[in-house]
Amino acid sequence: MRQSQLFTKTRREAPADEVAKNAQLLVRAGYIHKEMAGVYSYLPLGLRTLNRIIQIIREEMDAIGGQELVMSALQDKELWSRTDRWDDAKVDNWFKTSFKSGGETGLGITHEEPLTRIMTDHVSSYRDLPVYAYQFQNKFRNELRAKSGIMRGKEFLMKDLYSFSKDDAQHDAFYAKAREAYLRVFARAGVGDKTYVTFASGGIFSEFSEEFQTISDAGEDTIYVDEEKRLAVNAEVYSGETLSKLGLDKEKLVEKKAIEAGNTFNLGTRFSEPLGLTYTDETGAKKPVIMGCYGIGPTRLMGIIVETLADEKGLVWPMEVAPFKYHLVSLGHEGDEISKLADALYDDLKKKGVDVLYDDRNARAGEKFADSDLLGMPYRIVVGKDSVATGSFEVVNRATGVVEKKSRAEILAM
């Protein structure tokens, strides 16, 4: 993409109504646009980044047997009433409205109920199990406060996977696979070294759930980390009894602030029993299906990456997440030798299928470099007078600041 054709513009100052670093930088860099508190639109660069994150998650979910689908955002009141989750006194963050034809509906906050009902049409025997189904879909939650940028919104994208198993053994085996898949997602997204499996309350479902918490001063949670075992305990369940059950030594735990990046729950038969999801086992007996749920918010993860990796100059995207691998910056003017050389290198990179953002604007070098730092591509390639004279280009690693001189052939081989 030529930057001269990109409709978004960078901003020098952070928006006055944003307090979260992720929102400030993403708005300044032209990745997102704020519609209202807790609601954002994703502009071309933001959408490219978000789609990269989605693809990482999709690949890891497919690798453990996930099947992708998309369900409706509009929810059936009767269905949710059967699980006692429609009443505002029980779940207080619904967005609800009425049909002109009569009756109420709500915008999905999660999707255990509708997917369980779908499965009643497709699961009847132990031979139909297990099933692992997931989707990427916008969720809507009527949050009282939305102050963490894209990490906590009233509308946000969620990957929610649900497992359906015949017994606890089958469920537990998949649960372990999902945990490892989540850790691979965070590693590929560039925050694996900062993210810990964290034991938290399982609520009404089980004794513990597992959260994936990323260390950050912007975090809303307090966790206690065993850095050697790479395990942590959320403050909500931190006690001597819990530590004993988990085999953790209090003396080795370090208190940290963290952001919840994902979670997994053992649901048991909480939804299958009231919604009639059963199967016939090998003996002919009818049994309820054992369920689990597994969530990662791609938009939230995008915000976490910004919070943990950005620096004082701007965004710093890991390679697998970045909207473009290279930011090609020409210091010439239209028609001169520098611009011709930059055009040629841009064409060469495109032919190789390399994602490159080409700053071909007639702007000052200082402005281009400041924008390049703010936009955060992994590598900046600078084409200047020296490039014309020597045939070499300055390549700057955004994360480390290391500068190298490379030939055209070396760049094409990167």
CORJO-V992136 format. One record per pair of residues at least 4 apart in sequence whose ideal C-beta (glycine too) atoms are under 8 Angstrom apart, sorted by the first residue. I is the first residue (numbers start at 1). GAP is how many residues later the second one is. Records with the same first field share a line. If there is no record, write none. Layout:
I->GAP  GAP
This chain:
1->4  5  323  355  356  357
2->4  344  356  358
3->354  355  356  357  358
4->356  357
6->24  38  39  351
7->37
8->22  23  35  36  37
9->21
10->18  19  20  361  364  365
11->4  16  17  19
12->16
13->15
14->4  10  11  13  14
15->8  9  12  13  19
17->17
18->5  6  9  16  131
19->4  5  128
20->4  127  128  129  131  198  283  287
21->4  128  197  285  286  289
22->4  126  127  128  129  196  280  281  282  284  285  288
23->4  9  11  17  126  127  280
24->4  125
25->4  281  285  289  290  349
26->5  6  20  123  124  277  280  289
27->4  5  6  7
28->286  346
29->16  285  286  345  346  347
30->13  15
31->11  12  14  15  18  284
32->8  9  10  11  14  118
33->7  8  10
34->5  6
35->4  5  6
37->109  117
38->105  108  114  115  116  117
39->107  114  115  116
40->109  110  113  259
42->4  5  8  257
43->4
44->4
45->4  278  330
46->4  256  277
47->4
48->4  275  276
49->4  253  268  272  273  274
50->4  107  248  249  252
51->4
52->4  268  269  270  271
53->4  136  245  248  249  268
54->4  82  103  105  244
55->4
56->4  129  132  133  264  265
57->4  79  102  128  239  241
58->4  10  78
59->4
60->4  121  122  124  125  128
61->5  7  71  73  98  100  120
62->4  6
63->118
64->68  110  113  114  117
65->65  67  109
66->66  67  68  95
67->64  65  66  67
68->65  66  67  68
69->64  65  66
70->65  66  67
71->37  40  43  44  47  64  66
72->36  42
73->34  35  64  65  67
74->31  32  33  34
75->4  5  30  31  32  33  38  39
76->4  29  37  38
77->4  9  26  27  28  29
78->4
79->4  34  35  38  196
80->5  6  26  33
81->5  6
82->31  192  193
83->29  30  187  188  191  192
84->6
85->5  6  28
86->4  5  8  20
87->4
88->4  6
91->18
92->50
93->16  48  49  50
94->12  13  15  48
95->11  12  45  46  47  59
96->8  9  10  11
97->7  8  9  10
98->4  5  6  7
99->4  5  6
107->33
108->6  29  31  32
109->30  31  32
110->29  48  50  183  185
111->4  24  26  49  51
112->4  50  155  159  179  181
113->4  158  162
114->4
115->4  18  47
116->4  46  155  156  159  161  175
117->4  158  160
118->4
119->4  12  14  45  158  170
120->155  156  157
122->6  9
123->5  6  8  41  154  156  166
124->4  155  156
125->4  154  155
126->40  153  154  155  156
128->151
129->35  36  37  41  150  160
130->33  34  35  36  40  41  44
131->32  33
132->29  30  31  32  42
133->28  29  31
134->25  26  27  28  160
135->24  25
136->21  22  23  162
137->20  21  23
138->17  18  19  20
139->16  17  18  19
140->14  15
141->13  15
142->12
143->9  10  11
146->6  7  8
147->5
148->4  70  72  155
149->154
150->6  149  150  152  153
151->67  108  149  152  153  156
152->4  148
153->146
156->141  143  144
157->140  141  142
158->137  138  139  140
159->136  137  138  139
160->133  134  135
161->17  132  133  134
162->129  130  131  132
163->8  11  12  15  128  129  130  131
164->108  113  125  126  127
165->5  6  9  124  125  126  127
166->4  113  115  121  123  124
167->4  123
168->4  122
169->4
170->4  120
171->4  95  119  120  121
172->4
173->4
174->4  118
175->4  89  91  117
176->4
177->4
178->4  86  114  116
179->4  18  31  85
180->4
181->4
182->4  30  80  82  112  114
183->4  9  12  14  29
184->4
185->4  77  111  116
186->5  6  9  26  28  75  76  115
187->5  6
188->4  130  132
189->112  116  129  131  132
190->115  119  127  128  130  131
191->4  23  70  110  113  114  117  118
194->20  21  22  114
195->17  18  19  20  66
196->16  17  19  27  29  34  35  36  62
197->13  14  15  33  34  35
198->12  13  14  15  25  33  34  35  36  60
199->9  10  11  12  32  33  34  35  38  43  47
200->8  9  10  11  34  36  37  63
201->7  8  33  35  36
202->4  5  6  7  63  64
203->6  62
204->66
205->4  60  61  62  63  65
206->59  60  62
208->29
209->54  55  56  57
210->53  54
211->10  23  49  51  52
212->48  49  50  51  84
213->6  8  10  19  21  45  46  47  48
214->5  44  45  47  90  94
215->4  10  41  42  43  93
216->41  42  43  88  91  92
217->40
218->39  41  89
219->37  38  39  40
220->39  40
221->13  14  36  37  38  39
222->12  13  33  34  35  36
223->9  10  11  12  32  33  35
224->8  9  11  14  29  30  31  32
225->6  7  28  29  30  31
226->4  5  6  22  23  26  27
227->25  27
228->24
229->19
231->15  17
232->21  24  26
233->4  5  9  10  13  15  20
234->4
237->5
238->4  5
239->4
240->4  10
241->4
242->4
243->5  6  7  10
248->4  5
249->4
259->45  48
261->35  39  40  43
262->32  33  34  35  39
263->31  32
264->28  29  30  31
265->27  28  29
266->26
267->4  23  24  25  26
268->22  23
269->4  19  20  21  22
270->21
271->4  6  20
272->4  5  6  16  17  18  19
273->4  15
277->11  12
278->8  9  10  11
279->7  8  10
280->4  5  6  7
281->4  5  6
296->4  5
297->4
298->4
299->4
300->4
301->4
302->4  19
303->4
304->4
305->4  12  13  16
306->4  9
309->6  7  8  9  90
310->4  5  6  66
311->5
313->57  60  61
314->59  60  61  62
315->59  60  61
316->60  82  83
317->4  5  6  59  60  61  81
318->4  60
319->6  59
322->33  54  55  56
323->32  34  54
324->31  32  33  53
325->29  30  31  52  53  54
326->23  28  29  30  31  51  52  53  54  55
327->29  30  32  45  48  50  52  53  54
328->14  17  18  21  28  29  30  31  52  53  55
329->30  39  40  43  51  52  53  54
330->8  9  12  28  29  30  53
331->7  34  37  51  52  53  54
332->4  5  6  7  8  9  10  51  52
333->5  6  29
334->5  28
335->4  5
336->4
337->4  51
338->4  45  46  47  49  50
339->4  21
340->4
341->4  42  46  47
342->4  16  18  41
343->4  17
344->4
345->4  36  38  48  63  66
346->4  10  12  14
347->4
348->4  60  64
349->5  7  62  63
350->4  6
352->60
357->18  20
359->4  9  12  13
361->7
363->4  5
364->4
365->4
366->4
367->4
368->4
369->4  11
370->4
371->4
372->5  8
373->25
376->22
377->21
378->19  20  21
379->16  17  18  19  35
380->15  16  18
381->12  13  14  30
382->5  11  12  13  14
383->4  10
384->4  10
385->4
386->4  6  8
387->4  5  6  7
391->16  17
392->13  14  15
393->12  13  14  15  18
394->9  10  11
395->8  9  10  11  16  19
396->5  6  7
397->4  5  6  7
406->4  5  8
407->4
408->4
409->4
410->4
